[in-house]
């Protein structure tokens, strides 16, 4: 009997409370997210010049003036990462005596999803 009363309550509640939220399309969910909130979330942007793999004994030998060889060839595009995910590639530029990156390729979302 309690179950039937609950069903009556839901029906009486009207169209706003009939479980319609469960049937929301992905697009409708996106519309519910406040864009201003998303735009204020901080992200970390990193430019990756290259990588190197060293043994700890070699790392301990490094001193001022040491050179660590990276895995990239000179002139090869650098990676732009957002929260540790590669989203673009580019080249180094100088902007008012500061380093910057000119984007030469934006990685499509479909390509980023393959690497996860």
N, C-alpha and C positions, 0 to 999 in steps of 0.2 A: 504494500500500500504506500509506503514511503517513496518507492520508486516512481509510482504514477503521479504523486504530488510534485515530485521534482520535475517531471516532464511537463506538467501543467505550468509550473513556475517559469520554465524556460520558454514555453510557447507564449505565455502572457507577457514575457519580457519584451517581445517584439523582435524585429529584424536585426537590431543592433547587438543582440546577445544570443544568437542562435548557433554559435560555433563558426561563424563566417570567417573568423580570423584563421582558422585551420586551412581554409581554402584560398588564402591570398596567393596571388601569383607572385613570382619573383620581382616583377616590376613594381607591384604594389608595395612590397616590403621595402624596396629601394626608396620609394616615395615617402615612406614613413620615417626614414632616417633624416634627421635635421642636418642639412648641408653645412650650416654654419658651425655646428659642433665638429663635423669631420674636418673642416678647413682649419680648425684651431688645434688639431692634434699634432704635436711635434714629431718629426721624423728625423732620423740620422742619415745624412748624406755623406758618402765616402767615395773618394776617387782612388781606384786601385791601379798603381803603376805596374805592379808585378808581384810575384811570389818567389820565395826561396825556401828550400828545406835544408836545415842544418842539424847536425848532431850536437848535443849539448856541449861536448868537448870543444867543437869548433866555435860554438856561440861564446863560450867562456874566453876564447882567444881574441875576440874582437876588441879593438881599442879605437881610440879616436884616430881617424884617418883610414881605418879599415874599409875595404870595399866588399860589399855583398852583391854577387851577381844574381840578377833576377831572371825569371823565365821568359821575359818578353824581349822581342827584337826592337831596336831603336826605330821609332817611327810607327810602330804598331799602335792601334787605338787603345786608349785606357778605358777601364770599366767604371761606370758611374753606378754605385749601389745605393739603394734606399732601404734602410733597415735590413742590410745584408742580402738584398736581392738585386741582381744586375738588372737595371731598367734601361740603360743606354750606354753608348760608347762615344768617345770623343777624343779631342786633342787638347794639349795644354796651350793656354794663351796667357798673356800678361794684360791685366786691367788695372791701370793706375798703380803700378808697381806691386800688384798682388797677382798671385796665380789664379787662373780660372780654367774652366773647361768649355770648349765649344763642342756641342753635341753634333756628331756626324751620323749617328744611327740610333734610333729608338727601338728597343727590343719589343716586338709584339707580345701582347699578353699570352698568346697561345704558346709562344716559344718559352716564356718564363715558367709556365705551368708544367712543361715537360721536365724541367730541372728540379722540380719539387719532389 
